[in-house]
Amino acid sequence: MSVSVNLPTVLRVHAGGTKTVEAEGATVGEALRDLEAKYPGLVGQVINDEGALHKFVNVYVNDDDVRYLSSLDTPLGPSDEISILPAVAGGAVDQSGFPGEAA
């Protein structure tokens, strides 16, 4: 079955700048393998060498994080949409507090 996959800006270079692409598969993993066949290099940014999702990439089916479902084995339905998002992490707060805040 075909599903839409929304790509973040950083991954669009692998898909010719396209924001949304189509993938075939009954599971998230199958759809990602299909994307790799169509757009070499894209999935290497999403899946690590052990075959799991990279730590700082989030994959959603509709509004649900696949890490809380069945990860790459999450089944897909005909109206499902996959979204790949880079995780936002990091940063540090200076010990004196936030800018403009009295210490």
N, CA, C and O atoms as a printed pandas DataFrame, in Angstrom:
     atom_number atom_name residue_name chain_id  residue_number  x_coord  y_coord  z_coord
0              1         N          MET        A               1    0.837   -1.167    0.000
1              2        CA          MET        A               1    0.000    0.000    0.000
2              3         C          MET        A               1    0.883    1.231    0.000
3              4         O          MET        A               1    2.006    1.194    0.504
4              5         N          SER        A               2    0.396    2.297   -0.550
5              6        CA          SER        A               2    1.148    3.538   -0.668
6              7         C          SER        A               2    0.768    4.494    0.459
7              8         O          SER        A               2   -0.409    4.667    0.775
8              9         N          VAL        A               3    1.780    5.108    1.057
9             10        CA          VAL        A               3    1.557    6.109    2.097
10            11         C          VAL        A               3    2.381    7.351    1.766
11            12         O          VAL        A               3    3.392    7.273    1.068
12            13         N          SER        A               4    1.939    8.482    2.272
13            14        CA          SER        A               4    2.689    9.733    2.123
14            15         C          SER        A               4    3.710    9.828    3.243
15            16         O          SER        A               4    3.440    9.453    4.384
16            17         N          VAL        A               5    4.891   10.337    2.896
17            18        CA          VAL        A               5    5.947   10.523    3.882
18            19         C          VAL        A               5    6.378   11.991    3.819
19            20         O          VAL        A               5    6.830   12.469    2.779
20            21         N          ASN        A               6    6.234   12.692    4.936
21            22        CA          ASN        A               6    6.656   14.091    5.039
22            23         C          ASN        A               6    8.111   14.140    5.484
23            24         O          ASN        A               6    8.482   13.553    6.500
24            25         N          LEU        A               7    8.924   14.845    4.716
25            26        CA          LEU        A               7   10.351   14.924    4.998
26            27         C          LEU        A               7   10.723   16.275    5.594
27            28         O          LEU        A               7   10.203   17.306    5.168
28            29         N          PRO        A               8   11.624   16.277    6.583
29            30        CA          PRO        A               8   12.116   17.558    7.093
30            31         C          PRO        A               8   13.064   18.175    6.060
31            32         O          PRO        A               8   13.588   17.476    5.193
32            33         N          THR        A               9   13.272   19.454    6.158
33            34        CA          THR        A               9   14.116   20.174    5.210
34            35         C          THR        A               9   15.472   19.509    5.035
35            36         O          THR        A               9   15.965   19.409    3.911
36            37         N          VAL        A              10   16.074   19.062    6.101
37            38        CA          VAL        A              10   17.421   18.484    6.045
38            39         C          VAL        A              10   17.479   17.199    5.205
39            40         O          VAL        A              10   18.539   16.872    4.672
40            41         N          LEU        A              11   16.381   16.476    5.078
41            42        CA          LEU        A              11   16.374   15.237    4.293
42            43         C          LEU        A              11   15.879   15.423    2.863
43            44         O          LEU        A              11   16.013   14.516    2.042
44            45         N          ARG        A              12   15.317   16.572    2.561
45            46        CA          ARG        A              12   14.759   16.797    1.224
46            47         C          ARG        A              12   15.815   16.777    0.135
47            48         O          ARG        A              12   15.494   16.519   -1.025
48            49         N          VAL        A              13   17.053   17.040    0.475
49            50        CA          VAL        A              13   18.136   16.997   -0.514
50            51         C          VAL        A              13   18.225   15.618   -1.164
51            52         O          VAL        A              13   18.599   15.507   -2.332
52            53         N          HIS        A              14   17.887   14.576   -0.425
53            54        CA          HIS        A              14   17.924   13.207   -0.950
54            55         C          HIS        A              14   16.764   12.922   -1.894
55            56         O          HIS        A              14   16.818   11.974   -2.677
56            57         N          ALA        A              15   15.715   13.737   -1.824
57            58        CA          ALA        A              15   14.510   13.520   -2.632
58            59         C          ALA        A              15   14.293   14.667   -3.616
59            60         O          ALA        A              15   13.158   14.978   -3.979
60            61         N          GLY        A              16   15.382   15.289   -4.039
61            62        CA          GLY        A              16   15.277   16.363   -5.017
62            63         C          GLY        A              16   14.553   17.592   -4.509
63            64         O          GLY        A              16   13.987   18.347   -5.300
64            65         N          GLY        A              17   14.561   17.808   -3.194
65            66        CA          GLY        A              17   13.929   18.976   -2.599
66            67         C          GLY        A              17   12.452   18.819   -2.301
67            68         O          GLY        A              17   11.805   19.762   -1.847
68            69         N          THR        A              18   11.915   17.636   -2.553
69            70        CA          THR        A              18   10.491   17.386   -2.358
70            71         C          THR        A              18   10.135   17.283   -0.879
71            72         O          THR        A              18   10.838   16.630   -0.107
72            73         N          LYS        A              19    9.035   17.933   -0.488
73            74        CA          LYS        A              19    8.578   17.924    0.897
74            75         C          LYS        A              19    7.864   16.628    1.259
75            76         O          LYS        A              19    8.039   16.115    2.364
76            77         N          THR        A              20    7.064   16.093    0.345
77            78        CA          THR        A              20    6.292   14.876    0.591
78            79         C          THR        A              20    6.537   13.892   -0.537
79            80         O          THR        A              20    6.457   14.247   -1.713
80            81         N          VAL        A              21    6.840   12.646   -0.169
81            82        CA          VAL        A              21    7.069   11.581   -1.145
82            83         C          VAL        A              21    6.146   10.414   -0.829
83            84         O          VAL        A              21    5.574   10.344    0.259
84            85         N          GLU        A              22    6.005    9.515   -1.766
85            86        CA          GLU        A              22    5.178    8.320   -1.571
86            87         C          GLU        A              22    6.089    7.120   -1.327
87            88         O          GLU        A              22    7.168    7.013   -1.910
88            89         N          ALA        A              23    5.639    6.225   -0.460
89            90        CA          ALA        A              23    6.380    4.992   -0.181
90            91         C          ALA        A              23    5.396    3.833   -0.127
91            92         O          ALA        A              23    4.228    4.003    0.223
92            93         N          GLU        A              24    5.885    2.671   -0.476
93            94        CA          GLU        A              24    5.084    1.444   -0.433
94            95         C          GLU        A              24    5.529    0.608    0.759
95            96         O          GLU        A              24    6.723    0.506    1.038
96            97         N          GLY        A              25    4.568    0.010    1.464
97            98        CA          GLY        A              25    4.916   -0.890    2.541
98            99         C          GLY        A              25    3.757   -1.114    3.490
99           100         O          GLY        A              25    2.891   -0.255    3.653
100          101         N          ALA        A              26    3.753   -2.279    4.110
101          102        CA          ALA        A              26    2.721   -2.624    5.087
102          103         C          ALA        A              26    3.112   -2.188    6.489
103          104         O          ALA        A              26    2.267   -2.135    7.383
104          105         N          THR        A              27    4.409   -1.870    6.689
105          106        CA          THR        A              27    4.900   -1.405    7.979
106          107         C          THR        A              27    5.782   -0.182    7.754
107          108         O          THR        A              27    6.162    0.119    6.623
108          109         N          VAL        A              28    6.101    0.510    8.825
109          110        CA          VAL        A              28    6.995    1.666    8.733
110          111         C          VAL        A              28    8.353    1.231    8.179
111          112         O          VAL        A              28    8.917    1.914    7.324
112          113         N          GLY        A              29    8.876    0.117    8.652
113          114        CA          GLY        A              29   10.170   -0.370    8.166
114          115         C          GLY        A              29   10.161   -0.661    6.671
115          116         O          GLY        A              29   11.110   -0.323    5.963
116          117         N          GLU        A              30    9.085   -1.291    6.188
117          118        CA          GLU        A              30    8.979   -1.582    4.757
118          119         C          GLU        A              30    8.907   -0.289    3.950
119          120         O          GLU        A              30    9.523   -0.179    2.890
120          121         N          ALA        A              31    8.161    0.681    4.449
121          122        CA          ALA        A              31    8.051    1.962    3.746
122          123         C          ALA        A              31    9.407    2.665    3.702
123          124         O          ALA        A              31    9.758    3.262    2.684
124          125         N          LEU        A              32   10.169    2.603    4.791
125          126        CA          LEU        A              32   11.485    3.227    4.791
126          127         C          LEU        A              32   12.447    2.509    3.852
127          128         O          LEU        A              32   13.266    3.154    3.198
128          129         N          ARG        A              33   12.360    1.197    3.777
129          130        CA          ARG        A              33   13.205    0.460    2.818
130          131         C          ARG        A              33   12.842    0.842    1.381
131          132         O          ARG        A              33   13.722    0.956    0.528
132          133         N          ASP        A              34   11.566    1.039    1.116
133          134        CA          ASP        A              34   11.136    1.481   -0.206
134          135         C          ASP        A              34   11.697    2.870   -0.506
135          136         O          ASP        A              34   12.131    3.137   -1.627
136          137         N          LEU        A              35   11.688    3.749    0.487
137          138        CA          LEU        A              35   12.261    5.082    0.290
138          139         C          LEU        A              35   13.750    5.001   -0.015
139          140         O          LEU        A              35   14.256    5.744   -0.856
140          141         N          GLU        A              36   14.445    4.111    0.661
141          142        CA          GLU        A              36   15.893    3.971    0.419
142          143         C          GLU        A              36   16.155    3.525   -1.010
143          144         O          GLU        A              36   17.119    3.974   -1.629
144          145         N          ALA        A              37   15.310    2.647   -1.545
145          146        CA          ALA        A              37   15.466    2.193   -2.932
146          147         C          ALA        A              37   15.225    3.346   -3.907
147          148         O          ALA        A              37   15.887    3.439   -4.941
148          149         N          LYS        A              38   14.282    4.216   -3.576
149          150        CA          LYS        A              38   13.947    5.341   -4.446
150          151         C          LYS        A              38   14.895    6.523   -4.269
151          152         O          LYS        A              38   15.216    7.216   -5.235
152          153         N          TYR        A              39   15.337    6.751   -3.046
153          154        CA          TYR        A              39   16.151    7.917   -2.705
154          155         C          TYR        A              39   17.360    7.478   -1.866
155          156         O          TYR        A              39   17.364    7.647   -0.647
156          157         N          PRO        A              40   18.373    6.920   -2.512
157          158        CA          PRO        A              40   19.543    6.425   -1.777
158          159         C          PRO        A              40   20.134    7.486   -0.842
159          160         O          PRO        A              40   20.284    8.653   -1.204
160          161         N          GLY        A              41   20.459    7.042    0.358
161          162        CA          GLY        A              41   21.060    7.916    1.356
162          163         C          GLY        A              41   20.061    8.491    2.342
163          164         O          GLY        A              41   20.444    8.887    3.443
164          165         N          LEU        A              42   18.809    8.545    1.978
165          166        CA          LEU        A              42   17.810    9.148    2.847
166          167         C          LEU        A              42   17.641    8.350    4.138
167          168         O          LEU        A              42   17.684    8.923    5.227
168          169         N          VAL        A              43   17.457    7.073    4.032
169          170        CA          VAL        A              43   17.140    6.261    5.210
170          171         C          VAL        A              43   18.333    6.114    6.149
171          172         O          VAL        A              43   18.152    5.882    7.345
172          173         N          GLY        A              44   19.536    6.246    5.628
173          174        CA          GLY        A              44   20.717    6.212    6.493
174          175         C          GLY        A              44   20.720    7.335    7.511
175          176         O          GLY        A              44   21.409    7.264    8.528
176          177         N          GLN        A              45   19.948    8.367    7.233
177          178        CA          GLN        A              45   19.807    9.475    8.174
178          179         C          GLN        A              45   18.732    9.202    9.228
179          180         O          GLN        A              45   18.616    9.937   10.209
180          181         N          VAL        A              46   17.952    8.147    9.022
181          182        CA          VAL        A              46   16.827    7.837    9.905
182          183         C          VAL        A              46   17.079    6.566   10.716
183          184         O          VAL        A              46   16.694    6.472   11.882
184          185         N          ILE        A              47   17.731    5.592   10.081
185          186        CA          ILE        A              47   17.974    4.284   10.709
186          187         C          ILE        A              47   19.478    4.110   10.924
187          188         O          ILE        A              47   20.270    4.425   10.036
188          189         N          ASN        A              48   19.871    3.617   12.081
189          190        CA          ASN        A              48   21.297    3.424   12.374
190          191         C          ASN        A              48   21.808    2.087   11.841
191          192         O          ASN        A              48   21.051    1.316   11.251
192          193         N          ASP        A              49   23.089    1.821   12.054
193          194        CA          ASP        A              49   23.718    0.596   11.543
194          195         C          ASP        A              49   23.134   -0.673   12.155
195          196         O          ASP        A              49   23.250   -1.752   11.574
196          197         N          GLU        A              50   22.512   -0.552   13.317
197          198        CA          GLU        A              50   21.897   -1.712   13.976
198          199         C          GLU        A              50   20.466   -1.950   13.484
199          200         O          GLU        A              50   19.819   -2.915   13.892
200          201         N          GLY        A              51   19.978   -1.075   12.611
201          202        CA          GLY        A              51   18.630   -1.243   12.070
202          203         C          GLY        A              51   17.532   -0.627   12.920
203          204         O          GLY        A              51   16.352   -0.917   12.718
204          205         N          ALA        A              52   17.913    0.224   13.873
205          206        CA          ALA        A              52   16.932    0.901   14.728
206          207         C          ALA        A              52   16.878    2.383   14.357
207          208         O          ALA        A              52   17.753    2.888   13.653
208          209         N          LEU        A              53   15.867    3.056   14.826
209          210        CA          LEU        A              53   15.774    4.493   14.585
210          211         C          LEU        A              53   16.930    5.217   15.255
211          212         O          LEU        A              53   17.300    4.903   16.386
212          213         N          HIS        A              54   17.498    6.193   14.547
213          214        CA          HIS        A              54   18.519    7.042   15.160
214          215         C          HIS        A              54   17.925    7.727   16.386
215          216         O          HIS        A              54   16.728    8.014   16.435
216          217         N          LYS        A              55   18.766    7.980   17.358
217          218        CA          LYS        A              55   18.349    8.566   18.625
218          219         C          LYS        A              55   17.704    9.944   18.454
219          220         O          LYS        A              55   16.754   10.277   19.163
220          221         N          PHE        A              56   18.215   10.742   17.519
221          222        CA          PHE        A              56   17.732   12.113   17.385
222          223         C          PHE        A              56   16.842   12.321   16.163
223          224         O          PHE        A              56   16.824   13.400   15.570
224          225         N          VAL        A              57   16.104   11.276   15.797
225          226        CA          VAL        A              57   15.124   11.370   14.726
226          227         C          VAL        A              57   13.819   10.793   15.255
227          228         O          VAL        A              57   13.801    9.717   15.854
228          229         N          ASN        A              58   12.741   11.511   15.031
229          230        CA          ASN        A              58   11.430   11.029   15.444
230          231         C          ASN        A              58   10.616   10.677   14.211
231          232         O          ASN        A              58   10.603   11.418   13.228
232          233         N          VAL        A              59    9.943    9.545   14.274
233          234        CA          VAL        A              59    9.098    9.102   13.179
234          235         C          VAL        A              59    7.686    8.919   13.738
235          236         O          VAL        A              59    7.471    8.241   14.743
236          237         N          TYR        A              60    6.743    9.544   13.052
237          238        CA          TYR        A              60    5.350    9.489   13.466
238          239         C          TYR        A              60    4.505    8.849   12.379
239          240         O          TYR        A              60    4.747    9.058   11.190
240          241         N          VAL        A              61    3.515    8.070   12.788
241          242        CA          VAL        A              61    2.454    7.621   11.890
242          243         C          VAL        A              61    1.232    8.399   12.357
243          244         O          VAL        A              61    0.743    8.228   13.473
244          245         N          ASN        A              62    0.761    9.256   11.466
245          246        CA          ASN        A              62   -0.282   10.214   11.829
246          247         C          ASN        A              62    0.258   11.059   12.976
247          248         O          ASN        A              62    1.244   11.767   12.768
248          249         N          ASP        A              63   -0.307   11.032   14.139
249          250        CA          ASP        A              63    0.201   11.837   15.255
250          251         C          ASP        A              63    0.882   11.002   16.330
251          252         O          ASP        A              63    1.160   11.505   17.419
252          253         N          ASP        A              64    1.156    9.729   16.038
253          254        CA          ASP        A              64    1.705    8.830   17.045
254          255         C          ASP        A              64    3.168    8.504   16.784
255          256         O          ASP        A              64    3.536    8.086   15.685
256          257         N          ASP        A              65    4.000    8.699   17.805
257          258        CA          ASP        A              65    5.425    8.378   17.733
258          259         C          ASP        A              65    5.568    6.862   17.656
259          260         O          ASP        A              65    5.064    6.150   18.524
260          261         N          VAL        A              66    6.249    6.363   16.629
261          262        CA          VAL        A              66    6.350    4.907   16.450
262          263         C          VAL        A              66    7.145    4.242   17.557
263          264         O          VAL        A              66    7.032    3.031   17.745
264          265         N          ARG        A              67    7.948    4.997   18.297
265          266        CA          ARG        A              67    8.680    4.407   19.423
266          267         C          ARG        A              67    7.716    3.898   20.497
267          268         O          ARG        A              67    8.049    2.992   21.261
268          269         N          TYR        A              68    6.521    4.488   20.546
269          270        CA          TYR        A              68    5.518    4.080   21.533
270          271         C          TYR        A              68    4.490    3.129   20.937
271          272         O          TYR        A              68    3.540    2.727   21.608
272          273         N          LEU        A              69    4.686    2.777   19.688
273          274        CA          LEU        A              69    3.830    1.792   19.024
274          275         C          LEU        A              69    4.662    0.527   18.867
275          276         O          LEU        A              69    5.073   -0.070   19.862
276          277         N          SER        A              70    4.912    0.118   17.646
277          278        CA          SER        A              70    5.732   -1.075   17.400
278          279         C          SER        A              70    6.986   -0.728   16.622
279          280         O          SER        A              70    7.506   -1.551   15.868
280          281         N          SER        A              71    7.472    0.494   16.805
281          282        CA          SER        A              71    8.678    0.991   16.149
282          283         C          SER        A              71    8.604    0.747   14.639
283          284         O          SER        A              71    7.614    1.121   14.008
284          285         N          LEU        A              72    9.617    0.137   14.057
285          286        CA          LEU        A              72    9.637   -0.081   12.613
286          287         C          LEU        A              72    8.628   -1.129   12.161
287          288         O          LEU        A              72    8.326   -1.228   10.972
288          289         N          ASP        A              73    8.104   -1.911   13.105
289          290        CA          ASP        A              73    7.088   -2.916   12.782
290          291         C          ASP        A              73    5.667   -2.351   12.857
291          292         O          ASP        A              73    4.699   -3.093   12.690
292          293         N          THR        A              74    5.536   -1.054   13.103
293          294        CA          THR        A              74    4.222   -0.434   13.183
294          295         C          THR        A              74    3.490   -0.612   11.852
295          296         O          THR        A              74    4.000   -0.217   10.803
296          297         N          PRO        A              75    2.305   -1.202   11.895
297          298        CA          PRO        A              75    1.558   -1.412   10.644
298          299         C          PRO        A              75    1.023   -0.103   10.075
299          300         O          PRO        A              75    0.760    0.851   10.807
300          301         N          LEU        A              76    0.871   -0.078    8.770
301          302        CA          LEU        A              76    0.354    1.093    8.068
302          303         C          LEU        A              76   -0.977    0.775    7.410
303          304         O          LEU        A              76   -1.174   -0.317    6.876
304          305         N          GLY        A              77   -1.881    1.730    7.452
305          306        CA          GLY        A              77   -3.158    1.612    6.766
306          307         C          GLY        A              77   -3.165    2.510    5.535
307          308         O          GLY        A              77   -2.249    3.310    5.349
308          309         N          PRO        A              78   -4.185    2.385    4.698
309          310        CA          PRO        A              78   -4.221    3.112    3.431
310          311         C          PRO        A              78   -4.273    4.635    3.564
311          312         O          PRO        A              78   -3.862    5.342    2.643
312          313         N          SER        A              79   -4.762    5.145    4.673
313          314        CA          SER        A              79   -4.838    6.605    4.819
314          315         C          SER        A              79   -3.774    7.156    5.770
315          316         O          SER        A              79   -3.813    8.334    6.126
316          317         N          ASP        A              80   -2.832    6.319    6.179
317          318        CA          ASP        A              80   -1.799    6.757    7.120
318          319         C          ASP        A              80   -0.780    7.667    6.441
319          320         O          ASP        A              80   -0.567    7.617    5.230
320          321         N          GLU        A              81   -0.163    8.495    7.274
321          322        CA          GLU        A              81    0.869    9.421    6.817
322          323         C          GLU        A              81    2.050    9.312    7.774
323          324         O          GLU        A              81    1.878    9.340    8.992
324          325         N          ILE        A              82    3.239    9.190    7.217
325          326        CA          ILE        A              82    4.459    9.128    8.022
326          327         C          ILE        A              82    5.097   10.506    8.001
327          328         O          ILE        A              82    5.178   11.144    6.951
328          329         N          SER        A              83    5.550   10.965    9.165
329          330        CA          SER        A              83    6.303   12.209    9.265
330          331         C          SER        A              83    7.629   11.896    9.935
331          332         O          SER        A              83    7.679   11.249   10.981
332          333         N          ILE        A              84    8.696   12.366    9.318
333          334        CA          ILE        A              84   10.039   12.209    9.879
334          335         C          ILE        A              84   10.476   13.582   10.357
335          336         O          ILE        A              84   10.470   14.546    9.593
336          337         N          LEU        A              85   10.855   13.665   11.630
337          338        CA          LEU        A              85   11.251   14.943   12.210
338          339         C          LEU        A              85   12.560   14.808   12.961
339          340         O          LEU        A              85   12.745   13.852   13.714
340          341         N          PRO        A              86   13.472   15.748   12.769
341          342        CA          PRO        A              86   14.674   15.733   13.605
342          343         C          PRO        A              86   14.284   16.152   15.019
343          344         O          PRO        A              86   13.471   17.058   15.205
344          345         N          ALA        A              87   14.863   15.493   15.999
345          346        CA          ALA        A              87   14.572   15.843   17.392
346          347         C          ALA        A              87   15.303   17.128   17.749
347          348         O          ALA        A              87   16.399   17.391   17.254
348          349         N          VAL        A              88   14.697   17.907   18.596
349          350        CA          VAL        A              88   15.325   19.120   19.096
350          351         C          VAL        A              88   15.843   18.787   20.489
351          352         O          VAL        A              88   15.085   18.377   21.368
352          353         N          ALA        A              89   17.147   18.969   20.675
353          354        CA          ALA        A              89   17.744   18.615   21.955
354          355         C          ALA        A              89   18.931   19.530   22.226
355          356         O          ALA        A              89   19.416   20.235   21.340
356          357         N          GLY        A              90   19.375   19.498   23.452
357          358        CA          GLY        A              90   20.593   20.218   23.799
358          359         C          GLY        A              90   20.311   21.575   24.391
359          360         O          GLY        A              90   19.178   21.931   24.719
360          361         N          GLY        A              91   21.391   22.316   24.512
361          362        CA          GLY        A              91   21.303   23.643   25.104
362          363         C          GLY        A              91   21.698   23.596   26.561
363          364         O          GLY        A              91   21.616   22.557   27.217
364          365         N          ALA        A              92   22.118   24.712   27.040
365          366        CA          ALA        A              92   22.522   24.804   28.434
366          367         C          ALA        A              92   22.131   26.176   28.957
367          368         O          ALA        A              92   22.097   27.149   28.205
368          369         N          VAL        A              93   21.844   26.247   30.208
369          370        CA          VAL        A              93   21.512   27.514   30.846
370          371         C          VAL        A              93   22.723   27.961   31.634
371          372         O          VAL        A              93   23.268   27.209   32.443
372          373         N          ASP        A              94   23.140   29.193   31.391
373          374        CA          ASP        A              94   24.231   29.790   32.146
374          375         C          ASP        A              94   23.835   29.793   33.624
375          376         O          ASP        A              94   22.666   29.994   33.951
376          377         N          GLN        A              95   24.778   29.575   34.492
377          378        CA          GLN        A              95   24.482   29.517   35.926
378          379         C          GLN        A              95   23.864   30.805   36.443
379          380         O          GLN        A              95   23.190   30.795   37.473
380          381         N          SER        A              96   24.083   31.924   35.738
381          382        CA          SER        A              96   23.508   33.186   36.195
382          383         C          SER        A              96   22.041   33.317   35.819
383          384         O          SER        A              96   21.385   34.267   36.245
384          385         N          GLY        A              97   21.514   32.394   35.036
385          386        CA          GLY        A              97   20.105   32.432   34.664
386          387         C          GLY        A              97   19.928   32.791   33.199
387          388         O          GLY        A              97   20.889   32.786   32.430
388          389         N          PHE        A              98   18.722   33.097   32.823
389          390        CA          PHE        A              98   18.395   33.433   31.449
390          391         C          PHE        A              98   18.804   34.872   31.156
391          392         O          PHE        A              98   18.859   35.698   32.067
392          393         N          PRO        A              99   19.094   35.181   29.882
393          394        CA          PRO        A              99   19.435   36.565   29.535
394          395         C          PRO        A              99   18.321   37.519   29.966
395          396         O          PRO        A              99   17.137   37.230   29.787
396          397         N          GLY        A             100   18.712   38.648   30.531
397          398        CA          GLY        A             100   17.730   39.635   30.969
398          399         C          GLY        A             100   17.129   39.344   32.330
399          400         O          GLY        A             100   16.321   40.121   32.840
400          401         N          GLU        A             101   17.521   38.232   32.914
401          402        CA          GLU        A             101   16.984   37.859   34.229
402          403         C          GLU        A             101   18.025   38.210   35.294
403          404         O          GLU        A             101   19.215   37.970   35.093
404          405         N          ALA        A             102   17.606   38.753   36.381
405          406        CA          ALA        A             102   18.534   39.090   37.467
406          407         C          ALA        A             102   19.126   37.825   38.041
407          408         O          ALA        A             102   18.430   36.825   38.214
408          409         N          ALA        A             103   20.413   37.869   38.336
409          410        CA          ALA        A             103   21.121   36.703   38.874
410          411         C          ALA        A             103   20.806   36.504   40.340
411          412         O          ALA        A             103   21.314   35.569   40.960
